[in-house]
Amino acid sequence: MSSGPSAPREPVGRESDVGLGWSEPAAPVEGSAEEPLLGRAEMAALLQGRAGERQAGILAALASRGVTYERWPVLERVLDRFRELLQASLRPWSAGEVELALETIGARRFGDHLESLPRPIPIAVLRTVDAEGRALAILDRALGYAVVDLLLGGRRAGTSNPVEGRPPTSIERALIERFVGLVLTALEQAFEPVAPVRFTLERIETDPRFATVTRPTSGCFLATFRIALDGRSGTLALLVPFATLEPFREQLRETATGERLGGDPIWERHWASRIWVTEVELEAVLDQRITTLREIAELRVGEVLPLEARPDSPVLLRCAGVPILKGRLGRVGDRVSVRIEDRIRREPEV
């Protein structure tokens, strides 16, 4: 049994690759300190576009296939733990070696990746139980038939080749679902130290057109695994929309479990302790009236503004102009007082 190597990054320059924006600065190009990357004519063409083009140059750049997102270190460790758990789960299925390696980590647009898939191909549509998010577990044809062949007692090294263009039968679907069940269990256990995520299998599709779980232009996280089962090998791909990972984004951005990027627990405790002893000024509003600017301008020293407030009138307490409490006017000894009766609850901003 051998564990997979560390996940290599996708090389830049291939048509299928996209910009990942791993929060790492680009390497400087030698001799570029004095020479601009683009000339004036090229910059003008980029901003204005050329005659006859459907989009201006800058709009074409914005509509490009590139998908950028920040690096989530904890997610990489979750994927590595998923690899180890799934490899351990597959060992009872094979009498020989079981190897599982994390090949690539990247980002793709959802529609672009589905268009690149052959047909038919086993696609498991996954759903998160609590957050109602969706994800795809895609088995290439080689892995799908390797799982079926292995569970049906096929011999080592797979003497039969997959039949191109033939969708899986109902029996083969049931066997593939057993494999997807192991994937779901490994995913849940891998996410457990970070967030309690529960996954369920919604359905199995063989046509990528019917496996749409988000908009074609939505960015997705893509991780591919190379699986070798007793001489048979294939690829498993996890395609997860960024919206599905959004509820766990803060946990996944941590540099280590329990430690967030830029967080300083000592400073946070000091800041919290000082907030509780900070002095603030409360303003008691006895009455309010609407008047005109002319009346304000005609006020003279000694004039009286009548108020409608009575000894039992409600009083509004404000802090920095924000209403926070309601009370009643009263007296304690020789001082005017306000008895707190209710707290004003503000509606959360959407």
N, C-alpha and C positions, 0 to 999 in steps of 0.2 A: 504494500500500500504506500502510495506516495502522495504527499500534499502538494497542492498547486503552487506555482511561483507567484510572486507579487504581481499585481495587476499592471501590465504595461499601458502606457498612454497611447492613444491612437496617433500615428504620425501625421504631420501636417502636410497637405499638398495633394492627397488623394481626393477624387471627386466625391466619394462617399463620406468623407470626413466633414466635420463641422467645427466651428470655433467653439471651444469649451469655456474659455475665460476662467481658468483655474485660479484666478487671483494671483497669478505669477507674472511679473513683467517680462515683456518680450526681450530676447537677447539682442543687444546692439549689433548692427551690421558694420563691418570694418569699412572704413573710408567714407562713412555716411555723416560724419560730424560736420563736414563743410558742404556737402552736396545735398540739396533738398530731394526728398523722395519723389515729389511730383513737381513738374514745371507749371508755369502759369497757365499755359494752354490746357494742360491735363486737368488742373483744378477747375478751370472754367467749364470744361466739358462735363466734369463730375457734378458740378452744382447746377448747371443749366440744362444738360442733356443735349443730344444732337438732334438735328432735324429728322423727322420721320419716326423717332422712337416713341413707343407707347407710353413710357414713363420718363420723367426727368431723371437725371443722373443720381441725385440724392435720394429720390423716391425708390429708384431701383436698388440702391444700397440698403435702404431700410427694409425692402421686401425680399432681401436675399435669404438663402437657406440657413445661414448661420444661426446657431442657438448658443447664447452665452448664459452662464449662471455661475454663481460662486461655488467654491469647493466646500463640500461637506465632509470633514474628516471622519466623523462618527459613522456616516453612512458607508464609507469604505470598510470600516471595521465590521459593520453589520453584514456586509456582503461576504467578507472573509469568514465570518462565523457561520453564515448560511452555507458557504461552501463546505466547511468542515462537518456541519450537521447533516447536510444532504449526502455527503460521501459516506458517513457512518450509517445512514439509513439504507443506502443502496448495497452495502456489503452483504447482507443476508440474501440478496437477490442473485448474487453471482458466486460461482465457485472459484473464480480466478481473481485477478486484480481489478480494483475499482479505482480509477483516477478521475479527479475532478479539479479543474484549474479555472481560475478567473482570468479570462483572456483580455477583455477590454472593458473600460468604463468610459462612457461618452454621453453625448446629448444629441438628440435628433428631433426633427419635427415629426409629429405623429403620422401625418399623411405621407410624408416622404418615405418613412420606414415601411409602412404597409404596402406602398406601391412597389417597393423593392423585393417583396416576398413572392416566392413562386406559389402556384395554385395547383392542386390543393396542398395545404400544410396544416398540421394540428396546432390550433391556437386556443389556449385556455383563458377564458375571461374571468378574472378574479375580482372580488369585491371585498372591501373592508367593511366589517359589520357595523361598527359604531360611526365612522366618519362618512359612510356612503361613498367612498372613493372607488375608482376602478383601476385595474392594471391588467397587463397581458403577460402570460407565460407562453412563449413560442418555442415549439420543438421543431427542428428541421426534420426533413424526411428521414434522414439517416438515423437520428435519435428515436423518432417515433417507431420506425420499423425495428430498431434494435431492442427497444423495450418490449414490443409485441413478440419478437422472436425469442427473447430471453424468457419471458413469462410463459410462453408456450412450449418451453423445453428445447429450443433450438440448440444446435451444437456450437462449440466455440468457433470464433472467427467468422460467423455469419456467412454461410455458403450461398444463401439466397440474396438476390439483389432486390431493392424496392422497385415496385412496378410504377413507372412514371405515369402521372395523370390519373391514378386511381385513388379515390377518397377512401379513408379507413372504413371498414365494416363496423357493424354494431358491436361485435365482440372486440375488435381492435380498439374501438372507442372506450369500452369499459376497461380494458387493460391500460390505456393511456390515462384514464381518470385515476387509476390506482397510483400511477407514477406522479400525477399532479397532486394527489393527496399527500405524498411525501414532501413535495415542494411546499405546499401550504404549511404543513407542520414545521418544517425547517425555517420558513420565513417567520412564523409566529415566535418560535424560540429564539431566533436571531434578533428580533426586535424587542424581545422581552426586557433586557436590561435598559433599553432606551425609552420605550413607550409600549404600553399594553395594546398591541394591534392584533386584531383577529381577522383572518382571511377566510373566505369561503369561495367555492367554485360555483360560478353562476351558470356557465355553459361551455361547451366545446364547439368551436367553429372550425371549418376547413377552408372557408373563403375569406381572405382578409377584408373584403368589402363589408362583411357582416360582423366584423369584430371591432367596429368603431365605438370607442368609449369616451372620446373627447373630440374637439374640433381638429380638423386636419392641420391647421397652422399652430396648434398648441405645442409648446416645448415639452419634451419627455426625457426622462433619465433612462439610459440604456446600458445594461450590463449583460455581457455574454460569457457563458461558461462552456468549456470543452469537457465532455463527459465520455469516459472510456469504460465500457462494461464487458469484461471477459472477451476482449478482442474486438468488440464492437464500439464504435465511437460516433458521436454526434454533438450538436450544439444546442444549448438551452439559452434563450434570451429572455430577460425580464425588461419589459417596456412599461415604465411607470410615469404617468403624467406628473408634472410638477405640482398641479393642484391637489393630487392625492397625497403628496408628501408635505403639503403646506401646514396641516395641523401639528406636525412633528418637526417643523423647520428649525425652531430654536434648539431642540435637543440634538438635531443632526449637525448643527453648525458648531457645536462644542468641540474644542480641541481634544477633550477627553471626556468620558462620561462623568457628569457632575461639574464640569468646568466649562463655562461659556467663554467665547472669544471676547477679550477685553474686560472680563469681569474681575473685580477685586473684592473678595468677601470682607476683608478687613475694613476697606473704605466704605463698603455698603453698610456694615454694622455701625460704623461711626456716623455716617450720614443719617441713618434711621434714628439713632439715639439723640442727635441734635434736633431733628425735626420735632420730636415730642416736647421739647422744652423751648421751641421757638415762640416768641411773643407775637400775637396778631391783634389787630384792632377790630372790634365789633361795632357796628353802627346800628342803632335802634331807630327804626322808622316808625314814628307815631302816626303820621298821616301824610297823604300825598294829595296835591291838587294841581290841576292844569290851569295855567294862566297864559296870557299873551305877553309878547315881548314889550308891547306898549305899557302894559301895567307894571312890568318889572322896571322899565325906564322911568316911570313916574313915581316910584317909591321914594319917600323922603325919610329922613331920620325921625324916629318917634312914631311912625305909623305901625299899626298892628295887623298881622295876618291871622285871621281866625282859623282855628283847626277844629275839625269835627271829632277829634279824639275825646273819649270819655274815660273815666277810671277803669271801666271793664272792656275797653276796646282792644282788639288784637294788635300785637306789635310784631313787626317784621325785623329780624336781625340779619344783617348782611356783613360779609367779610370781603373786602376788596371789590365791592359792588355786586357780589354774588349772593343771592338769598340762600340762607342755609337753615334758619330756625324760625319757628313761630312761637309766640308767647303772649302773656297777658300783663298789662301794666299794673303795678302795685307799689307798696311802700314797706320798707324795713327800717324802723326807727325814723331817723330824719333824712333818709335817702330814698330816692325813687328807684324801684326795682322792676325787673321783668322776670316772670315765672315761665320757664320753658315748657311748652306743651306738645310740640311736635317737631319733627325734622323734615325739611323739604328734600324730597328725593328727586334728583334730576334724571330725566330720561337719557339713556346713553345715546351718543351721537352715532348715526349710521354712516 
